[in-house]
């Protein structure tokens, strides 16, 4: 699961640098960074593989955030009025909210990770439709998102019998599969 999501983030970074645009929508970047910071503050470092995985996600998401700051994104371009103010304030507000919720809500980290993933899937689909010149990139990212979500859903939804994780995971996988399929079925516009 960790490796598949590392691949997703690395693909977003490589494609983002190549295409000079952040291919991850801004709100999921902000929520991911907030979740990862809060989760890293909660690490016990006894589970070395989990700690390394979370730290790798944090580092990769910081690179994605830097790409957003440098190039702008699909839904939030650099030309947008208040781009820098929003790019700084939204992650800070998200961090404050996520930290507060992580202290008071049981199982917050698990369910919030699935919520962020669902939001990301719901935003990737319109991104594909808005910026169709990146169809190959969206397809590859959607495929690895699908596999990463599938593995998390199997672990938490089936092995740990968590019906919420199972239901949300199946919904996310369906949206990611639709995004993957549409990237191939839609007419391919001329590349940028």
ABEGO torsion letter per residue (X at the ends): XAAAAAAAAAAAAAAAAAAGBBABBAAAAAAAAAAAAAAAAABAGABAAAAAAAAAAAAAAAAAAAAAAAAEBAABBAABBGAAAAAAAAAAAAAAAAAAAAAABBGAAAAAAAAAAAAAAAAAAAAAAABAAAAAAAAAAAAAAAAAAAAAAAAAAAAAGBAAAAAAAAAAAAAAAAAAAAAAABBBBBBX
